[in-house]
């Protein structure tokens, strides 16, 4: 299996920006979400397989994160994608929550149209 270049053994790694925010976002939920529930919700969000092991490895900084996975995790955790990326500190900015579903639908349409090409 091929590993992401930033995670190869023997090479210095930088912390994954999403790792700490992902764990924090899970604990923001009431009650806090398990890794298994987070993966189930993320898989449902975009219809793409995001396993519990993937989520655990992302949180432990043992795996890179693809852009579509960040979107699915943000939808699953009901937080803004920019929060997971460390761009903003508020997980629920007003503007993002009102257009969250529209953004998810737009993303699905874009991904699915590219796959059919």
HELIX and SHEET records of a PDB file:
HELIX    1   1 UNK A    5  UNK A    7  5                                   3    
HELIX    2   2 UNK A   17  UNK A   28  1                                  12    
HELIX    3   3 UNK A   35  UNK A   46  1                                  12    
HELIX    4   4 UNK A   52  UNK A   59  1                                   8    
HELIX    5   5 UNK A   67  UNK A   77  1                                  11    
HELIX    6   6 UNK A   81  UNK A   84  1                                   4    
HELIX    7   7 UNK A   94  UNK A   98  1                                   5    
HELIX    8   8 UNK A  100  UNK A  115  1                                  16    
END                                                                             
